[in-house]
Amino acid sequence: MPDLPAVVPEASLPERVTIYEVGPRDGLQNESTIVPLDVKAEFVERLIAAGLPIVEATSFVHPTWVPQLADAEELVARLPLDGPVPLPVLVPNERGLDRALAAGCTHVAIFGSATETFAKKNLNSSLDGQYAMFEPVVRRALDAGLDVRAYVSMCFGDPWEGQVPVGQVVDAGRRLLDLGATQLSLGDTIGVGTPGHVGALLDAFDGADVGVERLAMHFHDTYGQALANALAALRHGITTFDASAGGLGGCPYAESATGNLATEDLVWMLTGLGIGHGVDLDQLVATSTWMAGHLGRPSPSAVVRALGSVVD
C-alpha cells in the first residue's frame, strides 16, 4: 500500500495552506474519559514535532462546563508558549482571558454563534448580546499584544433552527471581525454543509468585502462531506483549514456526528493536489494511533485506519 498519494496538481488551487490543528482542544473536549495531563502535554508536543504550524492547546472555560479541560493552567505551564509554533487557547469571556493572560498565552480565540438559539445554549447570551460580551475580551487582548481569532458556529445549519440564512452568517462574522479579530473561522458545527453551500457562503463574504485571506474553514464530517467541502473552499481561495488529528471530536447536538475533519485525511488530499502544508504524515498518523490507544477506540480517520498499522 502506498504511504503517499500520486501528486496531480490542480492549477487554480493555492500553492500552500495552513492547517490549524484543534485536536487538543476541540477534539478532546467532548471525550467523557478524562485524559491525563501527561498525555495531553505529549499530544501537543507530538503534533508540533509532526510539523503542524498552529496547535490549539486548550480552553480556559469554567471546569464545570468542560471537565476535560479543567487542567488548562497546568497544561499551558508545560508547553513552549514562546516557541515558533503558536499555541492558541479559547477564552469564553473576560475571566477566561484573565486566566490566559496570567498563564502567559500569546494567542487567544473567542467562540461566537450565527444563531440565536445556540448563542443562548452555548454562551448564555442573545445573538446581539454576544458582541457586547466579546468586545472587552478582544479589546483587552489586543491591548496586551495578543493575537485574537474568532470562531462563528452554526454557519451551515442549526439543530434547533434548521438552515441558517447565508446573510445571517455574514452579519455575525463581520461583527466579530469588526471587534478586532484577525481571522474568522467559519464552523459547520453539525456537519450539514455541502460544496455548493460552501461556495455560496464564501461568495457572500466576498460580496461583503471580507476577503478569503481573513477566513478559515472548520468542517465536521457528520455526513461525510468534510473533504468535499474543503476542496470547494480551496477552489474559492481559502488557505487556512481547521482540522483535528485522528478526526477527534464530535457534536453533542447531532446523532452519529463523527467529529472534525481529520487532519490526516486533509493532509492526504493536499499532498495529492501538490499543495504544500509542512506536515509529516507518518508522524501524524503515529500520533493519532497512539492517542486512539489512550482513548480505547480506533481513530475515525480513514487515513489513520489505512496507514496506522504501517507507521505505528
C-alpha positions in Angstrom: 0.0 0.0 0.0 1.5 3.4 -0.9 2.2 5.7 2.0 1.6 8.8 -0.1 -0.8 9.6 -2.9 0.2 10.3 -6.5 0.6 14.1 -7.0 -1.7 15.5 -9.6 -1.9 19.3 -9.1 -4.9 21.5 -10.0 -3.6 24.8 -11.4 -6.2 27.0 -9.9 -5.7 26.0 -6.3 -3.5 27.7 -3.7 0.2 26.6 -3.6 0.2 26.3 0.2 -2.2 26.1 3.1 -2.1 26.5 6.9 -3.6 23.7 8.9 -4.9 25.0 12.2 -4.8 21.9 14.5 -7.7 21.8 17.0 -7.4 18.2 18.3 -6.1 19.0 21.8 -9.0 21.5 22.4 -11.9 20.8 20.2 -11.1 17.2 19.7 -10.6 16.2 23.4 -13.3 18.5 24.9 -16.1 16.0 24.0 -14.3 13.0 25.4 -16.1 11.6 28.5 -12.9 9.8 29.7 -10.6 12.3 31.3 -7.2 12.3 29.5 -4.3 12.6 31.9 -2.3 15.8 31.9 0.9 14.0 30.8 -0.9 12.5 27.8 -2.3 15.9 26.8 1.1 17.6 27.0 2.7 14.8 24.9 -0.1 15.0 22.4 0.6 18.7 21.8 4.4 18.1 21.7 4.0 15.3 19.2 1.7 17.4 17.0 4.3 20.2 17.0 7.0 17.7 16.1 4.9 16.4 13.2 5.0 19.9 11.6 1.7 21.3 12.5 2.2 25.1 12.2 -0.5 26.0 14.8 -1.8 23.8 17.6 -4.8 25.0 19.7 -3.9 23.7 23.1 -6.9 24.1 25.4 -9.7 26.3 26.6 -10.0 28.5 29.7 -13.7 27.6 30.1 -15.1 27.0 33.6 -14.3 23.4 34.6 -17.9 22.8 35.4 -18.9 23.1 31.8 -15.9 21.2 30.2 -14.3 19.0 32.9 -11.9 17.5 30.3 -10.1 20.9 30.1 -10.1 21.7 33.8 -6.3 21.4 33.8 -5.8 24.3 31.3 -3.3 26.2 33.5 -1.3 23.1 34.3 -1.1 22.1 30.6 -0.1 25.5 29.4 2.6 25.7 32.0 4.2 22.7 30.4 4.1 23.9 26.8 6.6 26.1 24.9 4.5 29.3 24.6 7.5 31.2 23.4 8.3 28.7 20.7 7.9 29.1 16.9 4.5 27.3 16.8 1.6 29.4 18.2 -0.4 27.6 20.8 -3.8 29.4 21.0 -6.3 28.9 23.8 -10.0 29.5 23.7 -11.3 32.2 26.1 -15.1 32.3 26.5 -15.2 35.6 28.5 -13.2 38.1 30.4 -12.5 35.6 33.2 -11.1 33.2 30.7 -8.9 36.0 29.3 -7.7 36.8 32.8 -6.6 33.2 33.1 -4.9 33.1 29.7 -3.0 36.4 30.4 -1.8 35.1 33.8 -0.6 31.9 32.1 1.4 33.8 29.6 -0.6 32.9 26.5 0.0 35.0 23.3 -2.8 33.7 21.1 -6.5 33.5 22.1 -9.7 32.7 20.4 -13.4 33.7 21.0 -16.3 31.4 20.0 -19.4 33.2 18.7 -22.6 31.9 17.2 -24.5 32.7 14.0 -27.9 31.7 15.6 -30.0 32.9 18.5 -30.6 29.5 20.0 -27.0 28.4 20.0 -26.0 31.7 21.5 -28.4 31.1 24.4 -27.4 27.5 24.9 -23.7 27.8 24.5 -23.0 31.4 25.6 -26.0 32.1 27.8 -26.4 35.2 25.7 -28.6 36.6 22.9 -27.3 36.7 19.4 -26.8 40.5 19.7 -25.6 40.3 23.3 -22.6 38.1 22.4 -20.9 41.1 20.8 -21.1 43.2 23.9 -19.7 40.2 25.9 -16.8 39.7 23.5 -15.9 43.4 23.0 -13.9 43.9 26.2 -12.3 40.5 25.7 -11.0 41.4 22.3 -10.1 44.9 23.2 -8.1 43.9 26.3 -6.4 41.0 24.5 -5.3 43.3 21.7 -4.1 46.0 24.1 -2.0 43.3 25.8 -0.4 42.4 22.4 -2.2 39.1 21.9 -3.5 37.8 18.6 -7.2 37.2 18.6 -9.1 34.7 16.4 -12.9 34.4 16.2 -14.9 31.3 15.6 -18.5 31.6 14.4 -20.5 28.4 14.8 -23.7 27.0 13.1 -22.8 28.6 9.8 -24.5 25.9 7.7 -27.2 24.6 9.9 -28.5 24.6 13.5 -30.2 21.6 15.2 -32.9 23.8 16.6 -33.4 26.5 13.9 -32.6 24.4 10.8 -31.0 26.0 7.8 -29.2 29.2 8.6 -29.5 32.1 6.1 -26.2 33.0 4.5 -26.8 36.7 5.2 -27.2 36.0 8.9 -23.8 34.2 8.9 -22.1 37.0 7.1 -23.5 39.6 9.5 -22.4 37.6 12.6 -18.9 37.1 11.1 -18.4 40.7 10.1 -19.4 41.9 13.6 -16.8 39.5 15.1 -14.2 40.8 12.7 -15.2 44.4 13.4 -14.4 43.8 17.1 -10.7 43.4 16.0 -10.3 39.7 15.4 -7.5 39.0 12.9 -9.1 35.8 11.5 -12.6 34.3 11.3 -13.2 30.6 11.3 -16.5 29.5 9.8 -17.8 26.4 11.5 -20.0 23.7 10.1 -20.8 22.7 13.7 -23.2 19.8 12.9 -21.6 18.8 9.6 -24.6 19.5 7.3 -22.8 21.7 4.7 -22.2 20.7 1.1 -19.8 22.1 -1.5 -22.4 24.4 -3.2 -23.3 25.8 0.2 -19.7 26.5 0.9 -19.3 28.3 -2.3 -22.4 30.4 -1.7 -21.2 31.4 1.8 -17.8 32.4 0.6 -19.2 34.4 -2.3 -21.4 36.2 0.2 -18.4 37.1 2.4 -16.6 38.3 -0.7 -19.6 40.5 -1.6 -19.4 41.9 2.0 -15.8 42.9 1.4 -14.4 40.2 3.6 -11.6 38.6 1.7 -10.6 34.9 1.8 -7.3 35.9 3.5 -9.3 36.7 6.7 -11.3 33.5 6.6 -10.7 29.9 7.7 -13.0 26.9 7.4 -13.9 24.5 10.2 -15.7 21.4 8.9 -17.3 18.4 10.7 -17.7 15.1 8.9 -21.1 14.1 10.3 -22.5 13.4 6.8 -19.2 12.6 5.1 -18.9 16.0 3.4 -15.8 17.5 5.1 -13.2 16.7 2.5 -15.5 17.7 -0.4 -16.3 20.9 1.4 -12.6 21.6 2.0 -11.9 21.1 -1.7 -14.8 23.6 -2.5 -13.2 26.1 -0.2 -9.8 25.6 -1.7 -11.3 26.4 -5.1 -12.5 29.6 -3.6 -9.0 30.5 -2.4 -9.2 29.6 1.3 -5.8 28.8 2.7 -6.5 28.1 6.4 -8.3 24.9 7.5 -9.1 23.8 11.0 -8.6 20.0 11.4 -8.3 17.5 14.3 -5.7 14.8 14.5 -7.3 11.4 14.0 -10.7 13.1 13.5 -11.1 13.6 17.2 -14.2 15.5 18.4 -17.8 15.4 17.7 -21.0 17.4 18.0 -23.3 16.8 21.0 -26.2 18.2 19.0 -26.5 15.7 16.2 -26.8 11.9 16.4 -24.0 10.0 14.7 -21.7 13.0 14.5 -18.3 11.7 13.7 -16.1 14.6 14.6 -14.0 17.2 13.0 -12.3 16.9 9.6 -9.4 14.6 10.3 -6.0 16.2 9.9 -4.6 13.1 8.2 -7.4 13.0 5.6 -6.9 16.6 4.8 -3.1 16.1 4.5 -3.5 13.2 2.2 -5.8 15.2 -0.1 -3.5 18.3 -0.1 -0.5 16.1 -0.8 -2.2 14.6 -3.8 -3.1 18.0 -5.1 0.5 19.2 -4.8 -0.4 21.8 -2.1 2.3 22.5 0.5 1.4 22.0 4.2 4.6 21.1 6.0 3.2 18.2 7.9 4.9 14.8 8.3 2.1 12.4 7.6 3.8 9.3 9.1 4.5 11.2 12.4 0.9 12.5 12.5 -0.6 9.0 11.9 1.6 7.6 14.6 0.5 10.3 17.0 -3.2 9.7 16.3 -2.8 5.9 16.6 -1.0 6.5 19.9 -3.9 8.8 21.1 -6.5 6.3 20.0 -4.8 3.7 22.2 -5.2 6.1 25.2 -8.9 6.7 24.3 -9.5 3.0 23.9 -11.0 3.0 20.5 -9.9 3.2 16.8 -9.4 6.5 15.1 -12.3 7.6 12.9 -9.8 9.0 10.3 -9.8 6.9 7.1 -6.1 7.6 6.6 -5.2 6.6 10.1 -7.1 3.4 9.7 -5.3 2.7 6.4 -1.8 3.6 7.5 -1.8 3.2 11.3 -0.6 -0.4 11.3 2.2 0.6 8.9 3.7 3.5 10.7 2.9 2.9 14.4 
